[in-house]
Amino acid sequence: MSDRKHAVMLLITAALGCGFIIYGAGCPKPVGPAVGSLIDCLGSSRSEIDKLLGEFRPLLGGGKVSWADVKQRAIQAGKEVGGCFIMELTQGYLSGTKSPDDAKDAHDAAEAFRKDVAGGATFKAMCVREDGTKQECKL
């Protein structure tokens, strides 16, 4: 096949593969974030995350927590700040002794946020170990 015919075949193949570029359709663009991405909770949004945690941590000790309200507040704060907030709040809450109902509600709210809002993302955060020291973790 000549170089000219080869070039024409490549052009036709590329055009068909991307919805006829010649007519302006172009190639499809990805929609939303990549599933399973990593959101860094230790960066520039840290003060916003800490502010939300400060609002909600005092409520955890006062009886049954409305995890639906926690999830709603996380949604209002957005995927990154809200995601870090709900994952860290849940992780801290579940690290203590809780009733099975509260633990399930907390876990379910965090995982629903991860699935529905964060596209399955993992959150890089600072977690407190049993001995009280902190270490980077993925939630």
C-alpha positions, 0 to 999 in steps of 0.5 A, a space after each residue: 500500500 502506498 504511503 498516501 493510501 496508508 495515510 488516508 486509511 489512518 485518517 478514516 479509521 481515526 474519524 470513525 473511531 471518534 465519531 467523525 472528527 471531520 464533522 465536529 463530533 470529536 472524541 468523547 470526553 471522560 465524565 467525572 473523576 476516575 473511579 477509585 481515585 485518591 483524595 488527599 485530606 492532609 493538604 490545603 483544605 485541612 482547616 475546613 475539614 478540621 472546622 467540620 470535625 470540631 462541629 460534629 465531634 462533640 455530638 458523638 458523645 451525647 447519645 445516638 448520632 444522626 448519621 443521615 445528618 452527618 452525611 447531608 453535611 458532608 454532601 454540602 461541604 463537597 466531595 473533597 472536604 465533605 469526604 475527608 470529614 465524614 471518613 475521618 469522623 466515622 473512623 474516629 467514631 468506630 475506633 471506640 466501643 459503640 453499639 452495633 446499630 450506631 456502628 452500622 449507621 456510621 459505616 453505612 453513611 460513610 460508604 454511601 457518601 464514598 459511592 454516591 458522591 466521591 465515585 469510590 475514592 479512597 481518602 488519605 488522612 491522618 489516623 490515631 493509633 491505639 497507642 495515641 500516636 498518629 500515622 498516615 492512613 487510607 480510609 
